């Protein structure tokens, strides 16, 4: 399909980015998309945020990915891509919060274990 003389659309955002900007941006955009799909999967399956927010994130990204595969939105509608990256940022923030909470839980368990060990040592010293 030709939209203007000499300009051909590929009807796929990833391929269109590769055609227009080269292999490095193509690979980076695929990596960013895959990374945020992974983040979305982890957030939806492992967090305790409200179901409505999980559904909203899933529907927005789940609707955006097929649109990226059908239309070259990066070259035709940069506002859509900006909104998509905003939602990707929300998902990444949720994923980061989840990982931070998991690290804090592990640290808390370690500090509780150390505290229990110290209390046990103190109790042992009292008996000796």
WOMO-V456512 format. One record per backbone hydrogen bond with DSSP energy under -1.0 kcal/mol. NH is the residue of the N-H (numbers start at 0). CO is the residue of the C=O. If there is no record, write none. Layout:
((NH;CO) (NH;CO))
This chain:
((2;6) (6;3) (8;0) (12;67) (15;11) (16;12) (17;13) (18;14) (19;15) (20;16) (21;17) (25;21) (26;22) (27;23) (28;24) (29;25) (30;26) (31;27) (32;28) (33;29) (34;30) (35;31) (36;32) (37;33) (38;34) (39;35) (40;36) (41;37) (42;38) (43;39) (44;40) (45;41) (46;42) (53;49) (54;50) (55;51) (56;52) (57;53) (58;54) (59;55) (60;56) (61;57) (62;58) (63;59) (64;60) (66;62) (67;63) (68;64) (69;65) (70;66) (72;70) (75;71) (76;72) (80;76) (81;77) (82;78) (83;79) (84;80) (85;81) (86;82) (87;83) (88;84) (89;85) (90;86) (91;87) (92;88) (93;89) (94;90) (95;91) (96;92) (97;93) (98;94) (99;95) (100;96) (101;97) (102;98) (103;99) (104;100) (105;101) (106;102) (107;103) (108;104) (109;105) (110;106) (111;107) (112;108) (113;109) (114;110) (115;111) (116;112) (117;113) (118;114) (119;115) (120;116) (121;117) (122;118) (123;119) (124;120) (125;121) (126;122) (127;123))
